[in-house]
Amino acid sequence: MSLPQPAYPAARAVATRIHPHYLQYLAGSELLPDIPSIEALIDVAFWASLRREELHTPLISLAYASPEHVELPLIFERPVRLAAQPLTRLGPAVERPGIHLCVWHRDGELEVWGATRLLPPFCFVLEVVAPGLLVVKHSRGGESGKFVNVAVLQGDEVKIVDQDAAGAPSKFHSGDSVNVLIQLAVSMREHGRGGSLLVVPAETEAWKESILQPVNYAVAPFRVLANLMREDPPGRTRRRWQEALRRAVDAVAGLTAVDGATVITDQYELLAFGAKIVRRKGCGQVSLVSSTEPILGTVATVAEPGQLGGTRHLSAAQFAHDQRDAIAMVASQDGRFTVFGWSDAEGIVNANRIETLLL
């Protein structure tokens, strides 16, 4: 006789804490999962993430929705039991980005009835990112494929995203329908080499006073990304636009793998890459920064820039200190991602750790 599978201790606590988030969007809707359903989904996904199918981790995404709630559903003739072993076996079929296994109730039990690419707005989504690493999200709906992160679970560590703080700096508000800076951050993080991206005002060249001249790879303003962001394509052409935008974002983010910083304007025009940051003439050396993270229960701490990372973090903090109408984004090779910007209210550089928004 086999022993029952042990429960994931964090599942119930997380389910209770995040249920109000979905309630504010889905009150009165069939799509609102109850706490036991959220707990069951998290528990099963966690144990599935620790299994292997031919040496591979099952990188799956679970969505709480019925066939009637989604467009173009792929419906299994025989639904699959919601359990770790069946999910592990299904993993290779649905590990490509944008494919979600759909879970719904039948006869009082949760089961996997099929898969889809198109989810309704605010649909509960749970993604297995790595062994023991889960991200709870909600969809924005339609073909955007974009999500809002609600919580990140890694083993016994649980982080609930503070949605009010997730937009600090405001250019990174995770609720925007198309946020190029978030997409650039995700792409920078994915190439795994680390990198820096400076976002400067389009109407001034004061940023050059913080860059060693001549710049190794200065370019005539490259406007492919900027031109795409000026478009607002309707209907079917929007999918082609989104694909073109993704390619342009990846192209710019790829430049950040080159030693030095990539520079774009706040209108998304590429100006340079491989740029070396220097202290602006007449400015003092940055000595302290305020470190924050958009996680409920955390408080800002003041630290020396060197405590946040290496040379990239030091130079980014200096740039944000000297160029107070710009921001500096830094991806670390270990997956951390920090956005540096000057805070007028606090009179100090703010270093905002946003990797929980990018998973």
Secondary structure by P-SEA (a helix, b strand, c coil): cccccccccaaaaaaaaaaaaaaaccccccccccaaaaaaaaaaaaaaaaccccccccbbbbbbcccccccccccccccccccaaaaaaaccccccccccbbbbbccccccccccccccccccbbbbbccccbbbbbbbccccccbbbbcccccccbbbbbccccccccccccccccccaaaaaaaaaaaacccbbbbbbbccccccccccccccccccccccaaaaaaaccccccaaaaaaaaaaaaaaaaaaaacccbbbbbcccccccccccccccccccccccbbbbbcccccbbbbbbcccccccaaaaaaaaaaaacccbbbbbbcccbbbbbbbbbccccbbbbbbcccccc
